């Protein structure tokens, strides 16, 4: 019985399947390692320094009034 070029046998793909299994196991191992790692610190919501002191409200209002746009004379 001659070999038919359109017929594929499982044993002819065994090495490819083994490589794919090894790749997937490594991928899952890396994913589990990443998922076990602690959550990274993004500094969001964490106070890292004291805020600048607020200026006097009256002084700020006076400064803002002096900076208002005036029409050209």
PDB file with one MODEL, atoms N, CA, C and O in Angstrom:
MODEL        1
ATOM      1  N   UNK A   1       0.849  -1.157   0.000  1.00  0.00           N
ATOM      2  CA  UNK A   1       0.000   0.000   0.000  1.00  0.00           C
ATOM      3  C   UNK A   1       0.907   1.237   0.000  1.00  0.00           C
ATOM      4  O   UNK A   1       1.684   1.416   0.938  1.00  0.00           O
ATOM      5  N   UNK A   2       0.831   2.088  -1.018  1.00  0.00           N
ATOM      6  CA  UNK A   2       1.684   3.270  -1.113  1.00  0.00           C
ATOM      7  C   UNK A   2       1.256   4.341  -0.096  1.00  0.00           C
ATOM      8  O   UNK A   2       0.089   4.432   0.287  1.00  0.00           O
ATOM      9  N   UNK A   3       2.235   5.139   0.322  1.00  0.00           N
ATOM     10  CA  UNK A   3       1.923   6.224   1.276  1.00  0.00           C
ATOM     11  C   UNK A   3       1.125   7.316   0.583  1.00  0.00           C
ATOM     12  O   UNK A   3       1.497   7.776  -0.497  1.00  0.00           O
ATOM     13  N   UNK A   4       0.054   7.722   1.191  1.00  0.00           N
ATOM     14  CA  UNK A   4      -0.784   8.785   0.664  1.00  0.00           C
ATOM     15  C   UNK A   4      -0.258  10.120   1.226  1.00  0.00           C
ATOM     16  O   UNK A   4      -0.164  10.256   2.446  1.00  0.00           O
ATOM     17  N   UNK A   5       0.089  11.110   0.381  1.00  0.00           N
ATOM     18  CA  UNK A   5       0.631  12.373   0.880  1.00  0.00           C
ATOM     19  C   UNK A   5      -0.389  13.195   1.670  1.00  0.00           C
ATOM     20  O   UNK A   5      -0.014  14.138   2.367  1.00  0.00           O
ATOM     21  N   UNK A   6      -1.667  12.850   1.569  1.00  0.00           N
ATOM     22  CA  UNK A   6      -2.711  13.608   2.255  1.00  0.00           C
ATOM     23  C   UNK A   6      -3.044  13.048   3.638  1.00  0.00           C
ATOM     24  O   UNK A   6      -3.868  13.619   4.352  1.00  0.00           O
ATOM     25  N   UNK A   7      -2.419  11.952   4.018  1.00  0.00           N
ATOM     26  CA  UNK A   7      -2.683  11.325   5.306  1.00  0.00           C
ATOM     27  C   UNK A   7      -1.571  11.730   6.276  1.00  0.00           C
ATOM     28  O   UNK A   7      -0.388  11.606   5.959  1.00  0.00           O
ATOM     29  N   UNK A   8      -1.957  12.214   7.458  1.00  0.00           N
ATOM     30  CA  UNK A   8      -1.001  12.595   8.498  1.00  0.00           C
ATOM     31  C   UNK A   8      -1.180  11.645   9.667  1.00  0.00           C
ATOM     32  O   UNK A   8      -2.300  11.387  10.106  1.00  0.00           O
ATOM     33  N   UNK A   9      -0.087  11.136  10.157  1.00  0.00           N
ATOM     34  CA  UNK A   9      -0.122  10.236  11.294  1.00  0.00           C
ATOM     35  C   UNK A   9       0.315  10.994  12.542  1.00  0.00           C
ATOM     36  O   UNK A   9       1.183  11.865  12.479  1.00  0.00           O
ATOM     37  N   UNK A  10      -0.289  10.657  13.667  1.00  0.00           N
ATOM     38  CA  UNK A  10      -0.011  11.354  14.917  1.00  0.00           C
ATOM     39  C   UNK A  10       1.463  11.210  15.289  1.00  0.00           C
ATOM     40  O   UNK A  10       2.075  12.172  15.752  1.00  0.00           O
ATOM     41  N   UNK A  11       2.044  10.021  15.095  1.00  0.00           N
ATOM     42  CA  UNK A  11       3.431   9.819  15.500  1.00  0.00           C
ATOM     43  C   UNK A  11       4.396  10.691  14.714  1.00  0.00           C
ATOM     44  O   UNK A  11       5.514  10.933  15.169  1.00  0.00           O
ATOM     45  N   UNK A  12       3.982  11.175  13.527  1.00  0.00           N
ATOM     46  CA  UNK A  12       4.858  12.058  12.765  1.00  0.00           C
ATOM     47  C   UNK A  12       4.873  13.478  13.343  1.00  0.00           C
ATOM     48  O   UNK A  12       5.747  14.274  13.001  1.00  0.00           O
ATOM     49  N   UNK A  13       3.913  13.796  14.213  1.00  0.00           N
ATOM     50  CA  UNK A  13       3.828  15.120  14.840  1.00  0.00           C
ATOM     51  C   UNK A  13       4.195  15.073  16.319  1.00  0.00           C
ATOM     52  O   UNK A  13       4.052  16.080  17.013  1.00  0.00           O
ATOM     53  N   UNK A  14       4.655  13.948  16.813  1.00  0.00           N
ATOM     54  CA  UNK A  14       4.922  13.771  18.243  1.00  0.00           C
ATOM     55  C   UNK A  14       5.974  14.739  18.754  1.00  0.00           C
ATOM     56  O   UNK A  14       5.813  15.285  19.845  1.00  0.00           O
ATOM     57  N   UNK A  15       7.041  14.971  18.008  1.00  0.00           N
ATOM     58  CA  UNK A  15       8.092  15.875  18.498  1.00  0.00           C
ATOM     59  C   UNK A  15       7.578  17.317  18.549  1.00  0.00           C
ATOM     60  O   UNK A  15       7.917  18.066  19.465  1.00  0.00           O
ATOM     61  N   UNK A  16       6.762  17.702  17.569  1.00  0.00           N
ATOM     62  CA  UNK A  16       6.180  19.049  17.578  1.00  0.00           C
ATOM     63  C   UNK A  16       5.246  19.245  18.753  1.00  0.00           C
ATOM     64  O   UNK A  16       5.238  20.307  19.376  1.00  0.00           O
ATOM     65  N   UNK A  17       4.461  18.231  19.058  1.00  0.00           N
ATOM     66  CA  UNK A  17       3.543  18.295  20.196  1.00  0.00           C
ATOM     67  C   UNK A  17       4.333  18.374  21.500  1.00  0.00           C
ATOM     68  O   UNK A  17       3.957  19.114  22.409  1.00  0.00           O
ATOM     69  N   UNK A  18       5.405  17.631  21.595  1.00  0.00           N
ATOM     70  CA  UNK A  18       6.246  17.663  22.796  1.00  0.00           C
ATOM     71  C   UNK A  18       6.867  19.045  22.979  1.00  0.00           C
ATOM     72  O   UNK A  18       6.937  19.540  24.104  1.00  0.00           O
ATOM     73  N   UNK A  19       7.314  19.667  21.909  1.00  0.00           N
ATOM     74  CA  UNK A  19       7.868  21.027  21.989  1.00  0.00           C
ATOM     75  C   UNK A  19       6.814  22.032  22.436  1.00  0.00           C
ATOM     76  O   UNK A  19       7.088  22.906  23.258  1.00  0.00           O
ATOM     77  N   UNK A  20       5.603  21.902  21.888  1.00  0.00           N
ATOM     78  CA  UNK A  20       4.522  22.798  22.279  1.00  0.00           C
ATOM     79  C   UNK A  20       4.154  22.616  23.748  1.00  0.00           C
ATOM     80  O   UNK A  20       3.888  23.594  24.447  1.00  0.00           O
ATOM     81  N   UNK A  21       4.138  21.378  24.217  1.00  0.00           N
ATOM     82  CA  UNK A  21       3.847  21.114  25.638  1.00  0.00           C
ATOM     83  C   UNK A  21       4.914  21.736  26.536  1.00  0.00           C
ATOM     84  O   UNK A  21       4.590  22.334  27.562  1.00  0.00           O
ATOM     85  N   UNK A  22       6.174  21.597  26.158  1.00  0.00           N
ATOM     86  CA  UNK A  22       7.261  22.181  26.943  1.00  0.00           C
ATOM     87  C   UNK A  22       7.144  23.706  26.963  1.00  0.00           C
ATOM     88  O   UNK A  22       7.343  24.329  28.005  1.00  0.00           O
ATOM     89  N   UNK A  23       6.826  24.302  25.829  1.00  0.00           N
ATOM     90  CA  UNK A  23       6.663  25.756  25.740  1.00  0.00           C
ATOM     91  C   UNK A  23       5.521  26.220  26.632  1.00  0.00           C
ATOM     92  O   UNK A  23       5.662  27.208  27.353  1.00  0.00           O
ATOM     93  N   UNK A  24       4.394  25.522  26.593  1.00  0.00           N
ATOM     94  CA  UNK A  24       3.235  25.914  27.395  1.00  0.00           C
ATOM     95  C   UNK A  24       3.522  25.746  28.893  1.00  0.00           C
ATOM     96  O   UNK A  24       3.097  26.577  29.695  1.00  0.00           O
ATOM     97  N   UNK A  25       4.233  24.689  29.275  1.00  0.00           N
ATOM     98  CA  UNK A  25       4.583  24.511  30.684  1.00  0.00           C
ATOM     99  C   UNK A  25       5.475  25.652  31.172  1.00  0.00           C
ATOM    100  O   UNK A  25       5.286  26.163  32.276  1.00  0.00           O
ATOM    101  N   UNK A  26       6.443  26.049  30.351  1.00  0.00           N
ATOM    102  CA  UNK A  26       7.322  27.161  30.708  1.00  0.00           C
ATOM    103  C   UNK A  26       6.536  28.464  30.798  1.00  0.00           C
ATOM    104  O   UNK A  26       6.774  29.267  31.700  1.00  0.00           O
ATOM    105  N   UNK A  27       5.612  28.682  29.882  1.00  0.00           N
ATOM    106  CA  UNK A  27       4.780  29.884  29.886  1.00  0.00           C
ATOM    107  C   UNK A  27       3.921  29.947  31.152  1.00  0.00           C
ATOM    108  O   UNK A  27       3.813  31.003  31.775  1.00  0.00           O
ATOM    109  N   UNK A  28       3.322  28.840  31.527  1.00  0.00           N
ATOM    110  CA  UNK A  28       2.506  28.787  32.741  1.00  0.00           C
ATOM    111  C   UNK A  28       3.376  29.000  33.972  1.00  0.00           C
ATOM    112  O   UNK A  28       2.952  29.673  34.911  1.00  0.00           O
ATOM    113  N   UNK A  29       4.594  28.436  33.986  1.00  0.00           N
ATOM    114  CA  UNK A  29       5.501  28.613  35.119  1.00  0.00           C
ATOM    115  C   UNK A  29       5.856  30.092  35.297  1.00  0.00           C
ATOM    116  O   UNK A  29       5.855  30.599  36.419  1.00  0.00           O
ATOM    117  N   UNK A  30       6.161  30.787  34.189  1.00  0.00           N
ATOM    118  CA  UNK A  30       6.485  32.217  34.256  1.00  0.00           C
ATOM    119  C   UNK A  30       5.282  33.043  34.710  1.00  0.00           C
ATOM    120  O   UNK A  30       5.427  33.981  35.494  1.00  0.00           O
ATOM    121  N   UNK A  31       4.103  32.694  34.218  1.00  0.00           N
ATOM    122  CA  UNK A  31       2.891  33.417  34.603  1.00  0.00           C
ATOM    123  C   UNK A  31       2.615  33.249  36.096  1.00  0.00           C
ATOM    124  O   UNK A  31       2.249  34.214  36.767  1.00  0.00           O
ATOM    125  N   UNK A  32       2.785  32.046  36.620  1.00  0.00           N
ATOM    126  CA  UNK A  32       2.567  31.804  38.046  1.00  0.00           C
ATOM    127  C   UNK A  32       3.588  32.566  38.888  1.00  0.00           C
ATOM    128  O   UNK A  32       3.256  33.075  39.958  1.00  0.00           O
ATOM    129  N   UNK A  33       4.816  32.645  38.412  1.00  0.00           N
ATOM    130  CA  UNK A  33       5.849  33.396  39.125  1.00  0.00           C
ATOM    131  C   UNK A  33       5.495  34.879  39.194  1.00  0.00           C
ATOM    132  O   UNK A  33       5.672  35.517  40.232  1.00  0.00           O
ATOM    133  N   UNK A  34       4.998  35.422  38.094  1.00  0.00           N
ATOM    134  CA  UNK A  34       4.598  36.833  38.064  1.00  0.00           C
ATOM    135  C   UNK A  34       3.389  37.065  38.966  1.00  0.00           C
ATOM    136  O   UNK A  34       3.334  38.067  39.679  1.00  0.00           O
ATOM    137  N   UNK A  35       2.435  36.164  38.944  1.00  0.00           N
ATOM    138  CA  UNK A  35       1.230  36.321  39.761  1.00  0.00           C
ATOM    139  C   UNK A  35       1.519  36.184  41.253  1.00  0.00           C
ATOM    140  O   UNK A  35       0.791  36.748  42.070  1.00  0.00           O
ATOM    141  N   UNK A  36       2.560  35.454  41.622  1.00  0.00           N
ATOM    142  CA  UNK A  36       2.920  35.305  43.038  1.00  0.00           C
ATOM    143  C   UNK A  36       3.680  36.520  43.563  1.00  0.00           C
ATOM    144  O   UNK A  36       3.760  36.714  44.776  1.00  0.00           O
ATOM    145  N   UNK A  37       4.232  37.330  42.685  1.00  0.00           N
ATOM    146  CA  UNK A  37       5.007  38.500  43.104  1.00  0.00           C
ATOM    147  C   UNK A  37       4.078  39.518  43.770  1.00  0.00           C
ATOM    148  O   UNK A  37       2.896  39.593  43.433  1.00  0.00           O
ATOM    149  N   UNK A  38       4.610  40.303  44.718  1.00  0.00           N
ATOM    150  CA  UNK A  38       3.770  41.319  45.360  1.00  0.00           C
ATOM    151  C   UNK A  38       3.370  42.414  44.366  1.00  0.00           C
ATOM    152  O   UNK A  38       4.041  42.643  43.360  1.00  0.00           O
ATOM    153  N   UNK A  39       2.270  43.072  44.678  1.00  0.00           N
ATOM    154  CA  UNK A  39       1.772  44.143  43.819  1.00  0.00           C
ATOM    155  C   UNK A  39       2.790  45.287  43.828  1.00  0.00           C
ATOM    156  O   UNK A  39       3.240  45.688  44.901  1.00  0.00           O
ATOM    157  N   UNK A  40       3.166  45.823  42.660  1.00  0.00           N
ATOM    158  CA  UNK A  40       4.146  46.906  42.637  1.00  0.00           C
ATOM    159  C   UNK A  40       3.603  48.177  43.292  1.00  0.00           C
ATOM    160  O   UNK A  40       2.402  48.446  43.256  1.00  0.00           O
ATOM    161  N   UNK A  41       4.502  48.944  43.883  1.00  0.00           N
ATOM    162  CA  UNK A  41       4.131  50.197  44.539  1.00  0.00           C
ATOM    163  C   UNK A  41       4.200  51.314  43.512  1.00  0.00           C
ATOM    164  O   UNK A  41       5.262  51.575  42.946  1.00  0.00           O
ATOM    165  N   UNK A  42       3.080  51.971  43.269  1.00  0.00           N
ATOM    166  CA  UNK A  42       3.030  53.037  42.264  1.00  0.00           C
ATOM    167  C   UNK A  42       3.034  54.426  42.881  1.00  0.00           C
ATOM    168  O   UNK A  42       2.931  55.420  42.161  1.00  0.00           O
ATOM    169  N   UNK A  43       3.150  54.512  44.187  1.00  0.00           N
ATOM    170  CA  UNK A  43       3.140  55.775  44.931  1.00  0.00           C
ATOM    171  C   UNK A  43       1.791  56.490  44.873  1.00  0.00           C
ATOM    172  O   UNK A  43       1.675  57.591  45.411  1.00  0.00           O
ATOM    173  N   UNK A  44       0.791  55.922  44.258  1.00  0.00           N
ATOM    174  CA  UNK A  44      -0.518  56.569  44.190  1.00  0.00           C
ATOM    175  C   UNK A  44      -1.206  56.460  45.544  1.00  0.00           C
ATOM    176  O   UNK A  44      -1.325  55.376  46.114  1.00  0.00           O
ATOM    177  N   UNK A  45      -1.647  57.579  46.034  1.00  0.00           N
ATOM    178  CA  UNK A  45      -2.354  57.579  47.301  1.00  0.00           C
ATOM    179  C   UNK A  45      -1.447  57.499  48.514  1.00  0.00           C
ATOM    180  O   UNK A  45      -1.935  57.498  49.644  1.00  0.00           O
ATOM    181  N   UNK A  46      -0.145  57.433  48.311  1.00  0.00           N
ATOM    182  CA  UNK A  46       0.782  57.361  49.440  1.00  0.00           C
ATOM    183  C   UNK A  46       1.453  58.713  49.606  1.00  0.00           C
ATOM    184  O   UNK A  46       1.946  59.293  48.639  1.00  0.00           O
ATOM    185  N   UNK A  47       1.470  59.200  50.801  1.00  0.00           N
ATOM    186  CA  UNK A  47       2.050  60.504  51.081  1.00  0.00           C
ATOM    187  C   UNK A  47       3.565  60.349  51.180  1.00  0.00           C
ATOM    188  O   UNK A  47       4.060  59.682  52.089  1.00  0.00           O
ATOM    189  N   UNK A  48       4.303  60.958  50.256  1.00  0.00           N
ATOM    190  CA  UNK A  48       5.754  60.825  50.251  1.00  0.00           C
ATOM    191  C   UNK A  48       6.449  62.062  50.780  1.00  0.00           C
ATOM    192  O   UNK A  48       7.623  61.997  51.143  1.00  0.00           O
ATOM    193  N   UNK A  49       5.762  63.176  50.833  1.00  0.00           N
ATOM    194  CA  UNK A  49       6.357  64.401  51.364  1.00  0.00           C
ATOM    195  C   UNK A  49       5.249  65.323  51.857  1.00  0.00           C
ATOM    196  O   UNK A  49       4.076  65.141  51.530  1.00  0.00           O
ATOM    197  N   UNK A  50       5.637  66.302  52.640  1.00  0.00           N
ATOM    198  CA  UNK A  50       4.673  67.269  53.147  1.00  0.00           C
ATOM    199  C   UNK A  50       4.297  68.247  52.031  1.00  0.00           C
ATOM    200  O   UNK A  50       5.166  68.651  51.259  1.00  0.00           O
ATOM    201  N   UNK A  51       3.024  68.637  51.930  1.00  0.00           N
ATOM    202  CA  UNK A  51       2.633  69.604  50.902  1.00  0.00           C
ATOM    203  C   UNK A  51       3.172  70.998  51.242  1.00  0.00           C
ATOM    204  O   UNK A  51       3.513  71.283  52.390  1.00  0.00           O
ATOM    205  N   UNK A  52       3.239  71.844  50.237  1.00  0.00           N
ATOM    206  CA  UNK A  52       3.674  73.218  50.453  1.00  0.00           C
ATOM    207  C   UNK A  52       2.643  73.936  51.316  1.00  0.00           C
ATOM    208  O   UNK A  52       1.444  73.693  51.173  1.00  0.00           O
ATOM    209  N   UNK A  53       3.088  74.814  52.204  1.00  0.00           N
ATOM    210  CA  UNK A  53       2.127  75.545  53.034  1.00  0.00           C
ATOM    211  C   UNK A  53       1.288  76.483  52.162  1.00  0.00           C
ATOM    212  O   UNK A  53       1.777  77.037  51.177  1.00  0.00           O
ATOM    213  N   UNK A  54       0.040  76.646  52.534  1.00  0.00           N
ATOM    214  CA  UNK A  54      -0.856  77.513  51.765  1.00  0.00           C
ATOM    215  C   UNK A  54      -0.556  78.966  52.086  1.00  0.00           C
ATOM    216  O   UNK A  54      -0.295  79.336  53.231  1.00  0.00           O
ATOM    217  N   UNK A  55      -0.601  79.768  51.047  1.00  0.00           N
ATOM    218  CA  UNK A  55      -0.380  81.207  51.255  1.00  0.00           C
ATOM    219  C   UNK A  55      -1.642  81.841  51.826  1.00  0.00           C
ATOM    220  O   UNK A  55      -2.727  81.260  51.779  1.00  0.00           O
ATOM    221  N   UNK A  56      -1.479  83.017  52.355  1.00  0.00           N
ATOM    222  CA  UNK A  56      -2.601  83.757  52.894  1.00  0.00           C
ATOM    223  C   UNK A  56      -3.622  83.989  51.783  1.00  0.00           C
ATOM    224  O   UNK A  56      -3.259  84.448  50.699  1.00  0.00           O
ATOM    225  N   UNK A  57      -4.881  83.682  52.033  1.00  0.00           N
ATOM    226  CA  UNK A  57      -5.928  83.809  51.016  1.00  0.00           C
ATOM    227  C   UNK A  57      -6.068  85.249  50.522  1.00  0.00           C
ATOM    228  O   UNK A  57      -6.266  85.479  49.329  1.00  0.00           O
ATOM    229  N   UNK A  58      -5.969  86.203  51.420  1.00  0.00           N
ATOM    230  CA  UNK A  58      -6.113  87.615  51.028  1.00  0.00           C
ATOM    231  C   UNK A  58      -4.957  88.017  50.115  1.00  0.00           C
ATOM    232  O   UNK A  58      -5.158  88.714  49.120  1.00  0.00           O
ATOM    233  N   UNK A  59      -3.748  87.575  50.460  1.00  0.00           N
ATOM    234  CA  UNK A  59      -2.578  87.897  49.641  1.00  0.00           C
ATOM    235  C   UNK A  59      -2.726  87.271  48.253  1.00  0.00           C
ATOM    236  O   UNK A  59      -2.391  87.893  47.245  1.00  0.00           O
ATOM    237  N   UNK A  60      -3.221  86.055  48.213  1.00  0.00           N
ATOM    238  CA  UNK A  60      -3.407  85.368  46.934  1.00  0.00           C
ATOM    239  C   UNK A  60      -4.467  86.075  46.091  1.00  0.00           C
ATOM    240  O   UNK A  60      -4.280  86.228  44.884  1.00  0.00           O
ATOM    241  N   UNK A  61      -5.566  86.505  46.692  1.00  0.00           N
ATOM    242  CA  UNK A  61      -6.621  87.202  45.959  1.00  0.00           C
ATOM    243  C   UNK A  61      -6.097  88.528  45.408  1.00  0.00           C
ATOM    244  O   UNK A  61      -6.431  88.909  44.286  1.00  0.00           O
ATOM    245  N   UNK A  62      -5.284  89.229  46.188  1.00  0.00           N
ATOM    246  CA  UNK A  62      -4.700  90.492  45.733  1.00  0.00           C
ATOM    247  C   UNK A  62      -3.761  90.247  44.543  1.00  0.00           C
ATOM    248  O   UNK A  62      -3.776  90.996  43.567  1.00  0.00           O
ATOM    249  N   UNK A  63      -2.968  89.219  44.636  1.00  0.00           N
ATOM    250  CA  UNK A  63      -2.031  88.899  43.546  1.00  0.00           C
ATOM    251  C   UNK A  63      -2.792  88.542  42.272  1.00  0.00           C
ATOM    252  O   UNK A  63      -2.427  88.984  41.182  1.00  0.00           O
ATOM    253  N   UNK A  64      -3.870  87.727  42.414  1.00  0.00           N
ATOM    254  CA  UNK A  64      -4.668  87.328  41.253  1.00  0.00           C
ATOM    255  C   UNK A  64      -5.337  88.543  40.620  1.00  0.00           C
ATOM    256  O   UNK A  64      -5.436  88.617  39.395  1.00  0.00           O
ATOM    257  N   UNK A  65      -5.801  89.503  41.433  1.00  0.00           N
ATOM    258  CA  UNK A  65      -6.450  90.695  40.904  1.00  0.00           C
ATOM    259  C   UNK A  65      -5.451  91.544  40.126  1.00  0.00           C
ATOM    260  O   UNK A  65      -5.810  92.165  39.126  1.00  0.00           O
ATOM    261  N   UNK A  66      -4.206  91.573  40.579  1.00  0.00           N
ATOM    262  CA  UNK A  66      -3.209  92.370  39.865  1.00  0.00           C
ATOM    263  C   UNK A  66      -2.798  91.728  38.533  1.00  0.00           C
ATOM    264  O   UNK A  66      -2.260  92.412  37.662  1.00  0.00           O
ATOM    265  N   UNK A  67      -3.041  90.445  38.372  1.00  0.00           N
ATOM    266  CA  UNK A  67      -2.649  89.727  37.159  1.00  0.00           C
ATOM    267  C   UNK A  67      -3.783  89.643  36.127  1.00  0.00           C
ATOM    268  O   UNK A  67      -3.596  89.082  35.048  1.00  0.00           O
ATOM    269  N   UNK A  68      -4.932  90.187  36.448  1.00  0.00           N
ATOM    270  CA  UNK A  68      -6.055  90.110  35.519  1.00  0.00           C
ATOM    271  C   UNK A  68      -5.720  90.837  34.227  1.00  0.00           C
ATOM    272  O   UNK A  68      -4.948  91.795  34.226  1.00  0.00           O
ATOM    273  N   UNK A  69      -6.303  90.379  33.135  1.00  0.00           N
ATOM    274  CA  UNK A  69      -6.059  91.012  31.837  1.00  0.00           C
ATOM    275  C   UNK A  69      -6.711  92.380  31.802  1.00  0.00           C
ATOM    276  O   UNK A  69      -7.882  92.538  32.147  1.00  0.00           O
ATOM    277  N   UNK A  70      -5.957  93.336  31.394  1.00  0.00           N
ATOM    278  CA  UNK A  70      -6.480  94.697  31.274  1.00  0.00           C
ATOM    279  C   UNK A  70      -6.461  95.079  29.800  1.00  0.00           C
ATOM    280  O   UNK A  70      -5.558  94.662  29.075  1.00  0.00           O
ATOM    281  N   UNK A  71      -7.454  95.877  29.327  1.00  0.00           N
ATOM    282  CA  UNK A  71      -7.457  96.288  27.917  1.00  0.00           C
ATOM    283  C   UNK A  71      -6.265  97.232  27.664  1.00  0.00           C
ATOM    284  O   UNK A  71      -5.874  97.992  28.550  1.00  0.00           O
ATOM    285  N   UNK A  72      -5.703  97.178  26.465  1.00  0.00           N
ATOM    286  CA  UNK A  72      -4.579  98.070  26.144  1.00  0.00           C
ATOM    287  C   UNK A  72      -5.014  99.523  26.174  1.00  0.00           C
ATOM    288  O   UNK A  72      -6.136  99.850  25.788  1.00  0.00           O
ATOM    289  N   UNK A  73      -4.117 100.402  26.637  1.00  0.00           N
ATOM    290  CA  UNK A  73      -4.445 101.821  26.743  1.00  0.00           C
ATOM    291  C   UNK A  73      -3.989 102.572  25.521  1.00  0.00           C
ATOM    292  O   UNK A  73      -4.182 103.785  25.434  1.00  0.00           O
TER     293      UNK A  73
ENDMDL
END
